[in-house]
Amino acid sequence: MATELRRVRDAEWDAWSDTVDRAFGELPTGPEHRALRREATEIDRSMGVWDGADCVATAGALSFGLTVPGAAGVPAAGLTMVSVRPTHRRRGLLRTMMRHHLTDARERGEPLSVLTASEPAIYGRFGYGPATQELQLTVDTVRLPAPELPGVNGVRLRLADPAAALPECERVYARLVPGRPGMLARAPGWERLAVLDLPAGRDGAGELQCVLAEVDGEVRGYARYAIRPVWDDAGPAGVVRVRHIEALDPVVYAALWRYLFGIDLTSSVSVRTRPVDDPLLHLAVDMRRCRPVLRDALFVRPVEVGAALAARTYRAPVDVVLEVTDPFCPWNEGRWRLTGDGTGAVCAPTTDPAGLALSVRELGSAYLGGFTLTALAAAGRVRELRPGALAAASVAFGSEVAPWLPHGF
């Protein structure tokens, strides 16, 4: 029987969701998690491939506002829930879904598509480049003194119910979004996923806790965490597992870390997702004791090259012609003249000689300023066609702060 690609109908969502769970080897989700996932799903942007009555492949998209250098809220299609059953591999189903996704994003006026990759090698061939990195930290709180800054004693800390504190935490998060490329403006309801605390997912830790940091009665930071009790021959060696930590200023950030360092019966603090320029590395007297581990996070793909490059600003004046290859989305192929600075940019097709040659994948990697065009050129992925073009463009594409994706999707 021939397969059929189509949007998921309301009555088919459970079967579609089950297909995703099986593909990622996950246990069946509980009713609370399932209800939140269903609410977050944009059903009109969810597609499946059906073989008769069976859902054999899935993909979805989420509508985000992505912060880029110089601008917040640029429309981006967040590709998610991608799977193909092992019984239906090598039939072009993924390619068909990817073409549908990118065409749909273009029709919606979204200049960017973004994703987090379980297997990055799959998505490079569709034009996605790694654009942000994240730090995983395991901090030795026995050997490291707690962070200190003048004023930390003036920060009031109080424990709060994680769900009840959501409005205050979201206000802090929303104020941070415009200041760092890679951060996402989310649809209402997404914040509840941040405090989902199912016993089956705790992996030996206790219940989720939340501490709020206040200055003059205003909540200016928060941390969500759980404690995994550990005991060895020398006594308590528990781990504080930080899920989220955010603050509006350095003093509040230091105060939150000082609190986490001092939790009784623990000897380390772990956090899975922080930006590569996280201040903790400099608040700590010995960053080696933070045991930083680097990994890729957000992958970016320009859907419309001209609109994407014009949506951001540039760290230095730039005037360069880019020779772009994009066989999967041929409307992007050709020469584009990018002119811009810190106030804005224009990018339009041109017949002028090119200064740089690269694929849309490299544009995605450089787009948020997390990877330089110079580094990509050193790997043979960007070619300089006009002397001086590479250095000037590489500086212009940079970002004052490291791009960072605060959570998956």
Stockholm file with secondary structure:
# STOCKHOLM 1.0

chainA/1-409         MATELRRVRDAEWDAWSDTVDRAFGELPTGPEHRALRREATEIDRSMGVWDGADCVATAGALSFGLTVPGAAGVPAAGLTMVSVRPTHRRRGLLRTMMRHHLTDARERGEPLSVLTASEPAIYGRFGYGPATQELQLTVDTVRLPAPELPGVNGVRLRLADPAAALPECERVYARLVPGRPGMLARAPGWERLAVLDLPAGRDGAGELQCVLAEVDGEVRGYARYAIRPVWDDAGPAGVVRVRHIEALDPVVYAALWRYLFGIDLTSSVSVRTRPVDDPLLHLAVDMRRCRPVLRDALFVRPVEVGAALAARTYRAPVDVVLEVTDPFCPWNEGRWRLTGDGTGAVCAPTTDPAGLALSVRELGSAYLGGFTLTALAAAGRVRELRPGALAAASVAFGSEVAPWLPHGF
#=GR chainA/1-409 SS CCEEEEECCGGGHHHHHHHHHHHTTCCCCCHHHHHHHHHHCCGGGEEEEEETTEEEEEEEEEEEEEEETTEEEEEEEEEEEEEECGGGTTSSHHHHHHHHHHHHHHHTTCCEEEEECSSHHHHHTTTCEECCEEEEEEEETTTSCCCCCTTGGGCEEEEECTTTTHHHHHHHHHHHGGGSTTCEECCTTGGGGGGCCCGGGSTTCCCCEEEEEEETTEEEEEEEEEEECCEETTEECEEEEEEEEEESSHHHHHHHHHHHHTCTTEEEEEEEEECTTCTHHHHSSCGGGGCCEEEECEEEEESSHHHHHHSSCCSSCEEEEEEEECSSSGGGCEEEEEEEETTEEEEEECCSCCSEEEEHHHHHHHTTSSSCHHHHHHTTSEEECSTTHHHHHHHHTCCSSCCCCCSCC
#=GC SS_cons         CCEEEEECCGGGHHHHHHHHHHHTTCCCCCHHHHHHHHHHCCGGGEEEEEETTEEEEEEEEEEEEEEETTEEEEEEEEEEEEEECGGGTTSSHHHHHHHHHHHHHHHTTCCEEEEECSSHHHHHTTTCEECCEEEEEEEETTTSCCCCCTTGGGCEEEEECTTTTHHHHHHHHHHHGGGSTTCEECCTTGGGGGGCCCGGGSTTCCCCEEEEEEETTEEEEEEEEEEECCEETTEECEEEEEEEEEESSHHHHHHHHHHHHTCTTEEEEEEEEECTTCTHHHHSSCGGGGCCEEEECEEEEESSHHHHHHSSCCSSCEEEEEEEECSSSGGGCEEEEEEEETTEEEEEECCSCCSEEEEHHHHHHHTTSSSCHHHHHHTTSEEECSTTHHHHHHHHTCCSSCCCCCSCC
//
